[in-house]
């Protein structure tokens, strides 16, 4: 599932709610100025309450911020980083 989502979430076997959430996040990432109340209503119709909508937007925004911060500072991606197990 992880690989399918990383490759292209639109072809991954996701629940309708998860697909709606990722469509929202993709739109927010690609064209934030185009977002409207209708986009939020789509999430609500998919079963997300206001707190969940807030969390979705916060995570997407923080991810975008950290990527731009890393890009601006020239920090290279760690690729497929996997943390070491805690012993």
Backbone torsions as a table, in degrees:
resi	resn	phi	psi	omega
1	UNK	NA	-44.7	-178.8
2	UNK	-58.0	-46.7	-179.9
3	UNK	-63.4	-38.4	179.5
4	UNK	-64.5	-41.8	179.6
5	UNK	-68.6	-42.4	178.9
6	UNK	-64.0	-36.5	-178.8
7	UNK	-70.9	-53.8	178.2
8	UNK	-169.0	101.9	-174.8
9	UNK	-56.8	-26.3	-177.5
10	UNK	-66.6	-20.7	179.0
11	UNK	-103.8	0.0	-179.9
12	UNK	-80.1	150.9	179.2
13	UNK	-78.6	76.5	-177.0
14	UNK	-101.0	158.7	172.4
15	UNK	-69.3	157.9	177.5
16	UNK	-56.9	-38.2	179.2
17	UNK	-65.1	-43.4	178.5
18	UNK	-64.4	-40.0	178.8
19	UNK	-64.7	-41.8	177.7
20	UNK	-61.1	-43.0	179.1
21	UNK	-61.8	-45.6	-178.3
22	UNK	-69.7	-33.6	173.7
23	UNK	-61.2	-43.3	178.1
24	UNK	-60.4	-48.0	-178.4
25	UNK	-64.1	-39.9	178.2
26	UNK	-62.3	-44.3	179.0
27	UNK	-63.9	-43.9	179.1
28	UNK	-60.9	-38.6	-179.2
29	UNK	-72.5	-43.2	-174.0
30	UNK	-81.5	-32.9	-176.2
31	UNK	-150.0	68.2	-174.6
32	UNK	-59.0	-31.3	-179.3
33	UNK	-68.1	-19.7	-179.0
34	UNK	-86.0	-6.8	-177.6
35	UNK	-66.8	146.3	179.9
36	UNK	-144.9	176.1	177.0
37	UNK	-58.3	-30.4	178.4
38	UNK	-61.0	-35.5	177.6
39	UNK	-65.1	-41.6	177.6
40	UNK	-66.0	-40.4	178.6
41	UNK	-61.3	-34.9	177.1
42	UNK	-61.1	-42.4	176.6
43	UNK	-64.3	-42.5	179.7
44	UNK	-61.3	-42.7	178.6
45	UNK	-64.0	-26.4	178.5
46	UNK	-82.8	-1.4	175.3
47	UNK	105.3	6.6	179.5
48	UNK	-89.1	127.9	176.3
49	UNK	-83.1	178.0	-176.1
50	UNK	-61.4	-37.2	178.8
51	UNK	-64.8	-41.8	178.7
52	UNK	-65.3	-40.7	177.8
53	UNK	-60.7	-44.5	178.2
54	UNK	-58.6	-46.1	-179.9
55	UNK	-62.8	-42.2	179.2
56	UNK	-60.0	-46.8	-179.0
57	UNK	-66.6	-41.6	179.9
58	UNK	-61.4	-46.4	-178.5
59	UNK	-64.5	-44.6	179.2
60	UNK	-62.3	-42.5	-179.0
61	UNK	-67.2	-42.0	179.0
62	UNK	-65.9	-39.8	177.9
63	UNK	-61.0	-45.1	178.6
64	UNK	-62.6	-43.0	179.7
65	UNK	-60.5	-49.2	-177.7
66	UNK	-64.2	-37.4	177.0
67	UNK	-64.0	-42.3	-179.9
68	UNK	-69.7	-36.0	176.0
69	UNK	-61.9	-48.4	179.3
70	UNK	-63.3	-43.5	178.3
71	UNK	-61.6	-44.2	-178.1
72	UNK	-65.9	-29.4	179.6
73	UNK	-95.1	-2.2	179.0
74	UNK	73.8	24.7	179.0
75	UNK	-77.6	126.8	-179.2
76	UNK	-79.7	148.0	177.3
77	UNK	-64.7	145.8	176.3
78	UNK	-86.2	6.9	177.9
79	UNK	66.9	-130.0	-176.8
80	UNK	-92.7	58.6	-176.5
81	UNK	-60.7	134.1	175.5
82	UNK	-129.7	118.3	-178.9
83	UNK	-63.8	149.8	176.4
84	UNK	-72.2	146.3	176.7
85	UNK	-64.4	145.0	177.1
86	UNK	-80.7	129.8	-179.8
87	UNK	-113.0	NA	NA
